[in-house]
Amino acid sequence: MTRERWDEDAAGAPQGGSRRPRRGRRRRERTPEERLLREARRRAGARVGFTFHFVTYTSVCLFLLLVAGFRPAFIVALGWGIGIACHYFGAIVAPEMRRRILDREVQRQVATDAPRERRHLEDSHVRSLEDLSAQVAHEIRNPITAAKSLVQQMGEDPGSPENVGYAKVALDELDRVERSVAHLLRYAREEDLRLTEVRLDAVIDSALEGVAERVRERGVRVSRDVRTDAVLRGDPEKLRRVLLNLLGNALDALAAEPDPVLEVAAGENLAGTECWVRVRDNGAGIDADTLSQMWSPFYTSKEQGTGLGLAISKKVVDAHGGAIEATSRPGEGAEFTITIPKPGREGSR
């Protein structure tokens, strides 16, 4: 029976019927005090029930002993006594034994698994720090080495006419280091979200305005299809940065296209619990290997990229309780989709 049919039958059933309508909301979680009280009531009920059966059993056995004699009373007492003993074990002894066995097993498992899980987490954390440290060292060492070499050449021949060019290249390399450090700090810092009521279409328009100059310079055709005026609970500036990063990456991918097209669309899911934003380009596309690594810190396919833009974007979207994903095939462009839950609905977290 489908859920709709069940709801119809439940709604149409008389109030005095045997079937009760299923509740539409979850049962409230009991507090520890309520669970202890319920368990105490169960134990008390089991003991009262056993006492009632035992008193009845004793009374019947004494009556048979006085009226029918010893043998009938003994046969009834033996058969009924086995039933009483089974009732006592099942209702009173077995639950207590089960509880104690479970407690001992849980304590044993915790004592065994907790140190193992802690060691696994520590090892994983150490490996992550080692990988990140190696990537940071690689990203910073190369431009610093290049700048140092250029400065040494300038020192060997201070009057060389090429020193101006050397100085410019050295400054560019140091700017690259500064960008890498700034992005790293932004990625590593746990920044608090400045949550406020924000219109999704306003964030999209603000991001498009931020890349308008690049769009005009490169002759990119922009298609805007925003079919929602939803109000989200989020940090407008951080969401704008995420869209700016996606739009900037799309424009970079369109640099070599003869007819570059950038599509920006937004809407809501059918349930009305989430909003989505899609950024699509008709560039060269992304290969499968890059797709699998593009969210990792410092991974980049650009010569001048820091490799932290998408990692920071994913971190911001995750902090909003949303998700970001990318789909692409080489030669068919790329598509990035962001989903963010709406406040006060089942999809929000």
N, C-alpha and C positions, 0 to 999 in steps of 0.2 A: 504494500500500500504506500503510495506516495505521500509526502508530507502535506501537500495541498488537500488530498482526499481525507487524510487523518484530521486536519484542522476543520474541514467542512463537517465531518461526522461528529467531531467533538463539539463544535458549535451548535449543531442541531440536536444533540442528545438531550433528553430531559435531565433536569438537575438531580432528580432522585435516582437516575439510572446507575448501573454498575460501572459504566465507563466514565472516567473523569477526563476533562480536557487537559491536554498536556500544557504545562506552563510554558510561557514564552521567554522566561528569563531564568538564568542559573540560580540554583539554590545558594543562599548566603553561606559563606565559609564559617564553620563553627570556630569559636575561640577555644584555646586549650582548657579553660575552666568548664566550658559547655561540654567538651568531649569527655572530660573526667566525670562530670555529673551524669552524663548519659551512661557511661560504663558502670558507675556505681549503681545506678538504677537497674541496669541489666543484671548485675550480680545479685542485688537484693531480690529482684523478681524471681531469679532462678532458685535462690534459697527458699523463698516463700513457697514457690511451687513444689519444690522437693519436700518441704515440711508438710504441706497439705497431703501429698501422695503418701508420705510415710505414716501420718496419723490415720489416714483412711485404711492403709494396708494393715496397720496394727489392729485397728478396730475390727476389721473383717476377719483377721486371723483369730482373734480372741472369741468372736462370735461363733465361728465355725468350731473352735475347740470346745466350747460349752455346749453347742447344739448337736454337731455331727460327730464329734470325737476327734481323736488325735490324728488318724491317718488322713482324712479329707483336709483337715486344717494344715497338716504338714505339706501335702501336695500343692495346695493353693499358696501356702507361704513360700515354698521353694520357687514355683514359677513366677509368682508376682515379685518375690524378692530379687530374682535375677533382673526383672524389668526395672525395679527401683534402683538397683545398683548401676545398671546401664544409664538410667536417667541421671543419676548423681554424677557419674563420670562424664557424660556428654555435656551436661548443662553447667557443671561447676568445676570439675577437675580439668577437663580437656582445654577449655579456653585459657585457664591460668597457665597450664603447661605450654600451650602454644605461644602465649605472650612472652613467657620467660625464654623459650627456645629462640623466638624471633629476636628478642633483645640481645641475647648472647651472640647470635649470628651477625646481627648488625654491628655490634661492637667489634667482633672479630674482623668483619669485612672492612670496617672503617680503619681499624688498627693496621690492616694489611695494605689497603688500597690508598689511603690518604698520603703516606710518605711516597709511594710510587707515583701518584698523580702530581704531588708537589715537585718531585724531582723532574718529571716530564715537563711541567710548566716552566720550571727554572731553566732546564736545558733549552726549551724552545725559545724562551725569552733571551737567553744568552746568545743563541744562534742568530736571532733577529737583530740583536744589538751588534753582533760581529758583522753581519751582512750590511747593515745600515752604516756602520763605521767605515767599512771598506768602500762603500759607494760614496760616502761623503769625502773620504780621503782622495778617491779618484777624481771626483768632480772639482775639488779645490786644488789638488796638487798640479794638475796639468796646466791650467791658466797661470798659476803662480810661477811654475817653472818657465813657462814661455815669457812672462813679464820679466822675470829675473834675468833670463838670457838676453833679452832686448836691452835692459838697463846696463848689463855688463858691456855689451857692444857699444853703447853710447859712451860709457866711461872710458873705453879703450881709445876712442877717437871723438873727443868732445866737439870738434869742429866739423864733423861730417855733415853734409847736406841731407843725408838720409835719416838723421836723428829725429827730425820732426815726424816722419812716418813711423819710425820705431816707437816714439813716445805715444803716438795715437793708438798703435796696435797694443802697446802695454796697458794703456788706460782701458781699452776695450776688454782686455783679458781680466783686469782687476774689476771692471764693472760686472763681468760674468761671475766672478767670485762673490761679489756683493749680492747679486741676484740669487745665487745659489744659497747663500747663508740666510738671506731674508726669507726665501721660500721654505728653507729647512726649519727656521724658527716658527714660521706660521704653521707648518705641518705638525711640529712637535708640541706646540703650545696648546693647552686645553683652554681655548677661549670660550667664555660664556656667550650663549646666544642672547641677543637683545630682542626677545620675542615681542612682536606687536602684530596688530591686524594689518595685513598687507594684501593688496589686490595683485593677483597673478599677472593680469594683462599689463599693469603698470610696471612690474619688474621686467617683463619682456620688452616693453617699449623703451625702458631706460637702458637696457643692455644693447638693443639695436641702435639707439642713439649713440652709444659709446663706440660703436664700430662703423658709424655712418661714413666717416672720412675715408677709411680703408675701402669700404664698399664702393664709394664713388671713384676712388683712384683706380681700382682694378676693374671697374665696369661690371660688377656682380649684380645679377638680377635677384632681388629678394622677394620671396613669396611669404607673406604673413597671413596665417589662418588661425586666429585665436577665437575659439568658440566657447568661451567661458568668461564670466565676470566674477569668479569665485574669490572669496576672501579667505586667506590662509593665516595661520598662526605661525609666524616665522621671523627670521632676521632678514629684512629686505636687502641690506647691503651685501651680506654673505651670499644670498641667493643670486643677486645681480652679478657678483664675481664669478659664480659658477657658470652662469649663462655667458658672460663675457669670455671666459676661458673656452667654452665649447664653440662659440661663434668665432673666436680668434683661430682656433685649430681648424675650423671649417674653411675659413678664408685662406689660411696657409695651404690647405690641401687643394684649393682652387687656383693657386698661383699660375699653374701651367695649363689651365683649361681654356680652350678658345671661346666657349660659351658657358661661363660659370654661373651656377644657379645655387642659391642658398634658400632653403625652405625652413620656416619656423612655424610650428603649429602647436596648439594647446587645446585641451578639452578636459572632460571628466569621464570616468568610467560609468557603465550603465547603472551601477548601484548608487552613484552619487557620493561615494565615500572617499574617492581619490581624484586628484588632478594630475594631469600629465603634460609634459612639455617635450616636444620633439624637435631636434635640430638635425637637418639632413643636407648633405651636399652631393654634387655629382662629380666629385674628384676622382682620384686614382684608386680610392678604396684602401682597405687595411688588410694585410695578410693575417692568417690564423695565428701565427706565432706572436705577432704584435698584439693582437686582440687578447691573448691569454696573459700578457705581461704588462699591459698598458696602465693598469691601476697600481702597479708596484712603484714605490718611491725611487726616483732617479732613473727610471727607465724612460728613454726618449728615442725617437727616430729622427729628431731634428738636430742639426749641427750646433745651433745656438740655444737649444732648449735645456731647461734645468731638470726635466723629468719629474717635477713635483706638482704640476698644474692639475692633472687628472686625479692624483692621489689626494690633494687638498679638496678638490671638488667632491670626490666620493665621501671624504670625511665630513664635509658640511652637509651633504644630502643625508647621510646616515644619522647625523645629529638631529635632523628634522624628522626622523622616523621614516624616511623615504628610501628610495632605491634609484640607482643609475646604472644603465647598461648600454652596451654598444653592439651593433650588428653591422657587418660589412662583408663585401667580397671584392677582391681585387678587380679594378676596372668598373665597378658599379657604385662607387661612392660609399659614404659612411653615414650611419644614423645613430644618434645618441638620444636616449629617452630617459627622462626624469619623472618619477612618480612620487607624489607627496600626499599623505593623508590629509583630509579635511578635518578641522577641529570639531569635536563633539559627535563624531560618527564612529561606527564600528571599525573603520579602517585606520583611525588614528591610534598612535601609540604614545 
